[in-house]
Amino acid sequence: MKKLALCVALALAAGGAYAKDWSTIRFGTDASYAPFESKAADGKLVGFDIDLGNEICRRMNARCVWVEQDFDGMIPGLKAKKFDGVLSALTITPQREEQIAFSSKLFNTPTRLVAKKGSVLQPTVASLKGKTVGVEQGSIQETYAKENWAPKGVNVVPYQNQDQVYLDLQSGRLDAALQDEIQADLGFLKTPRGADFAFAGPEIPTGAAAIGLRKDDADLKAKIDKTIADMIKDGTYKKIESKYFDFDVYGG
């Protein structure tokens, strides 16, 4: 029994020695998704998610480290401990919840199709059959398009990041692009490169976005969830939101 007690004590001591103090938090982000995350002219990361992450770190007395990653590598990178959380407009889905945990909700925005102005395209199989639609690889939009459209004759083409989708949309290699509505509106349609394009058809509800976390980092999730709740309660969330949006992005 003494030997067992000693082993338990040593195990607990070892566990304590490696316990995370979270004085540094590394967030993975794909900087091609303005206004949520993108790069300013000086190379600095900017956006709604970036401001939220920096405020979360500040309140947790932690140093924020941002790790740039193509979106399709986010969950593998998180599981491989390349970073501690994914803060990059990551939608909560049952498939993702099988692999990782999520913080409480950060915002809830729908998906929209974008095409040339004057296009009669709609986000339906009947309208898109035989057409080519670009999506960001690893996104909820890719999952939606591949599950609902690709088996029925729509050519769904994934790209490593959203900027590549828009480049091929502009060049005419794509008939349409499927992405987050707010990202498409503020990050593309209301910029010079999106001048010839518009939303095509109604929105598609796709769920809320949150911070992706490893399942075994329950302590980090608890700290982040409390911090998000505090930010919403004291008005800080609204203050950050108002820098980017003139409407409620949090959603119901």
C-alpha positions as CSV (number, residue, x, y, z in Angstrom):
1,M,0.0,0.0,0.0
2,K,2.9,2.4,0.8
3,K,4.4,1.7,-2.6
4,L,1.0,2.4,-4.2
5,A,0.6,5.7,-2.3
6,L,4.1,6.7,-3.3
7,C,3.3,6.0,-6.9
8,V,0.1,8.1,-6.7
9,A,1.9,10.9,-5.1
10,L,4.7,10.9,-7.7
11,A,2.1,10.8,-10.5
12,L,0.3,13.8,-9.0
13,A,3.5,15.7,-8.6
14,A,4.4,15.0,-12.2
15,G,1.0,16.1,-13.4
16,G,1.4,19.3,-11.4
17,A,4.8,20.0,-12.9
18,Y,3.3,19.9,-16.4
19,A,0.1,21.7,-15.6
20,K,-0.6,24.6,-18.0
21,D,-0.6,28.0,-16.4
22,W,-1.8,29.6,-19.7
23,S,0.5,32.6,-19.4
24,T,0.8,32.3,-23.2
25,I,-2.1,31.4,-25.5
26,R,-1.5,30.5,-29.1
27,F,-4.3,31.0,-31.5
28,G,-4.4,29.6,-35.0
29,T,-5.9,31.8,-37.7
30,D,-6.3,32.0,-41.4
31,A,-5.7,35.7,-42.3
32,S,-7.7,35.6,-45.6
33,Y,-11.1,36.1,-44.1
34,A,-11.7,39.9,-43.5
35,P,-13.4,41.4,-41.5
36,F,-12.8,38.5,-39.1
37,E,-9.1,38.0,-39.7
38,S,-6.8,39.5,-42.3
39,K,-3.5,41.3,-42.8
40,A,-3.2,45.1,-42.8
41,A,-0.8,46.8,-45.3
42,D,1.9,46.7,-42.7
43,G,1.5,42.9,-42.2
44,K,-0.2,43.2,-38.9
45,L,-3.1,40.8,-38.2
46,V,-6.4,42.7,-37.8
47,G,-10.0,41.8,-37.6
48,F,-13.0,41.1,-35.3
49,D,-11.6,37.7,-34.2
50,I,-8.2,39.2,-33.6
51,D,-9.5,41.9,-31.4
52,L,-11.7,39.4,-29.5
53,G,-8.7,37.1,-29.0
54,N,-6.4,39.9,-27.8
55,E,-9.0,41.0,-25.3
56,I,-9.5,37.5,-24.0
57,C,-5.7,37.1,-23.5
58,R,-5.5,40.5,-21.8
59,R,-8.2,39.6,-19.3
60,M,-6.6,36.2,-18.7
61,N,-3.2,38.0,-18.1
62,A,-1.8,35.9,-21.0
63,R,0.4,36.8,-23.9
64,C,-1.4,36.2,-27.2
65,V,0.6,34.5,-30.0
66,W,-1.0,34.3,-33.4
67,V,-0.1,31.4,-35.6
68,E,-1.1,31.7,-39.3
69,Q,-2.4,28.5,-40.8
70,D,-4.5,27.6,-43.9
71,F,-8.0,26.8,-42.8
72,D,-8.0,23.1,-43.7
73,G,-5.0,22.6,-41.4
74,M,-6.7,24.2,-38.3
75,I,-8.0,21.1,-36.6
76,P,-5.0,18.9,-37.3
77,G,-2.7,21.8,-36.1
78,L,-4.7,22.1,-32.9
79,K,-4.6,18.4,-32.2
80,A,-0.9,18.4,-32.9
81,K,-0.4,21.2,-30.4
82,K,0.8,23.7,-33.0
83,F,-1.5,26.2,-31.2
84,D,-3.9,26.1,-28.2
85,G,-7.0,27.4,-29.9
86,V,-8.5,28.0,-33.3
87,L,-9.8,31.6,-33.6
88,S,-10.7,31.9,-37.2
89,A,-14.5,32.0,-37.8
90,L,-14.7,28.3,-37.0
91,T,-18.4,27.1,-37.1
92,I,-19.5,24.6,-34.6
93,T,-20.6,21.3,-36.3
94,P,-21.4,17.8,-35.0
95,Q,-18.5,16.4,-37.1
96,R,-16.0,18.9,-35.6
97,E,-17.3,18.3,-32.1
98,E,-16.3,14.6,-32.5
99,Q,-12.7,15.8,-32.7
100,I,-12.4,19.0,-30.7
101,A,-14.2,21.1,-28.0
102,F,-15.6,24.6,-28.6
103,S,-15.8,27.7,-26.5
104,S,-19.1,29.4,-25.9
105,K,-20.5,31.1,-29.0
106,L,-18.7,34.2,-30.5
107,F,-21.1,35.0,-33.3
108,N,-23.6,33.5,-35.7
109,T,-23.7,34.5,-39.3
110,P,-25.2,32.7,-42.4
111,T,-23.7,31.5,-45.6
112,R,-24.3,33.1,-49.0
113,L,-23.6,32.4,-52.7
114,V,-21.7,35.2,-54.6
115,A,-21.8,35.5,-58.4
116,K,-21.5,38.1,-61.2
117,K,-23.9,41.0,-60.9
118,G,-27.0,40.2,-62.9
119,S,-26.5,36.4,-62.5
120,V,-29.7,34.3,-62.2
121,L,-27.9,31.7,-60.1
122,Q,-29.5,30.5,-56.9
123,P,-28.0,28.3,-54.1
124,T,-29.9,25.2,-55.4
125,V,-28.9,22.1,-57.3
126,A,-31.3,22.9,-60.1
127,S,-29.6,26.3,-60.6
128,L,-26.0,25.2,-60.1
129,K,-25.9,21.9,-61.9
130,G,-23.0,21.9,-64.4
131,K,-21.6,25.1,-62.8
132,T,-18.4,25.5,-60.8
133,V,-18.5,26.8,-57.3
134,G,-15.4,27.7,-55.2
135,V,-15.2,27.1,-51.5
136,E,-12.5,27.4,-48.8
137,Q,-11.0,24.0,-48.0
138,G,-12.0,22.7,-44.6
139,S,-14.8,25.2,-44.2
140,I,-18.5,24.5,-43.4
141,Q,-19.3,25.8,-46.8
142,E,-17.1,23.1,-48.4
143,T,-18.9,20.5,-46.3
144,Y,-22.3,21.8,-47.3
145,A,-21.6,22.1,-51.0
146,K,-20.0,18.6,-51.2
147,E,-22.8,17.0,-49.3
148,N,-25.7,18.7,-51.0
149,W,-24.5,19.8,-54.4
150,A,-21.5,17.8,-55.6
151,P,-23.3,14.4,-55.8
152,K,-25.9,16.0,-58.0
153,G,-23.8,17.5,-60.7
154,V,-22.3,20.7,-59.2
155,N,-18.6,21.1,-59.6
156,V,-17.3,22.1,-56.1
157,V,-13.7,23.3,-56.1
158,P,-11.9,23.7,-52.8
159,Y,-9.1,26.3,-52.3
160,Q,-6.5,26.6,-49.5
161,N,-7.8,30.1,-48.5
162,Q,-10.6,32.5,-49.3
163,D,-8.4,34.9,-51.3
164,Q,-7.7,32.2,-53.8
165,V,-11.4,31.6,-54.2
166,Y,-12.0,35.3,-55.0
167,L,-9.1,35.4,-57.5
168,D,-10.6,32.6,-59.5
169,L,-14.1,34.1,-59.2
170,Q,-12.7,37.4,-60.6
171,S,-10.8,35.6,-63.4
172,G,-14.0,33.7,-64.5
173,R,-12.7,30.3,-63.6
174,L,-15.6,30.0,-61.1
175,D,-19.3,30.7,-61.7
176,A,-19.9,31.4,-58.0
177,A,-18.3,31.2,-54.6
178,L,-19.9,30.0,-51.3
179,Q,-18.8,31.6,-48.0
180,D,-19.8,33.4,-44.9
181,E,-22.3,36.2,-45.7
182,I,-20.6,38.9,-43.6
183,Q,-17.1,37.9,-44.9
184,A,-18.4,38.1,-48.5
185,D,-20.1,41.4,-47.9
186,L,-17.4,43.3,-46.1
187,G,-14.3,41.4,-47.2
188,F,-15.2,41.2,-50.9
189,L,-18.4,42.9,-52.3
190,K,-17.7,46.2,-50.6
191,T,-14.1,46.3,-51.8
192,P,-12.8,47.3,-55.3
193,R,-12.2,43.6,-56.2
194,G,-15.8,42.7,-55.6
195,A,-17.3,45.6,-57.6
196,D,-18.7,43.4,-60.4
197,F,-20.2,40.8,-58.0
198,A,-23.3,40.4,-55.8
199,F,-25.1,38.0,-53.6
200,A,-27.0,35.3,-55.5
201,G,-30.1,34.0,-53.9
202,P,-31.1,33.8,-50.2
203,E,-28.9,33.0,-47.2
204,I,-28.2,29.5,-45.9
205,P,-28.2,29.1,-42.1
206,T,-25.0,27.3,-41.1
207,G,-24.6,27.8,-37.4
208,A,-22.6,29.7,-34.8
209,A,-18.8,30.2,-34.7
210,A,-16.6,29.7,-31.6
211,I,-13.0,29.1,-30.5
212,G,-11.9,25.5,-31.3
213,L,-10.1,23.9,-28.3
214,R,-8.6,20.5,-27.5
215,K,-10.9,18.3,-25.5
216,D,-8.3,17.7,-22.8
217,D,-7.8,21.4,-22.1
218,A,-11.0,21.8,-20.1
219,D,-9.4,24.3,-17.8
220,L,-8.6,26.6,-20.7
221,K,-12.2,26.3,-22.0
222,A,-13.6,27.2,-18.6
223,K,-11.4,30.3,-18.4
224,I,-12.2,31.4,-22.0
225,D,-15.9,30.8,-21.5
226,K,-16.0,32.9,-18.4
227,T,-14.0,35.7,-20.1
228,I,-16.4,35.7,-23.1
229,A,-19.4,35.9,-20.7
230,D,-17.8,38.8,-18.8
231,M,-17.0,40.7,-22.1
232,I,-20.7,40.3,-23.2
233,K,-22.0,41.4,-19.8
234,D,-19.8,44.5,-19.4
235,G,-20.4,45.7,-22.9
236,T,-16.8,45.1,-24.2
237,Y,-18.1,42.6,-26.8
238,K,-20.5,45.3,-28.2
239,K,-17.7,47.9,-28.3
240,I,-15.4,45.6,-30.3
241,E,-18.4,44.5,-32.5
242,S,-19.2,48.2,-33.4
243,K,-15.7,48.7,-34.9
244,Y,-16.6,46.2,-37.7
245,F,-20.4,45.9,-37.9
246,D,-23.4,48.2,-37.7
247,F,-25.7,45.3,-36.8
248,D,-25.8,42.4,-34.2
249,V,-23.3,39.8,-35.3
250,Y,-23.8,37.7,-32.1
251,G,-27.2,36.4,-33.2
252,G,-29.8,34.5,-31.4
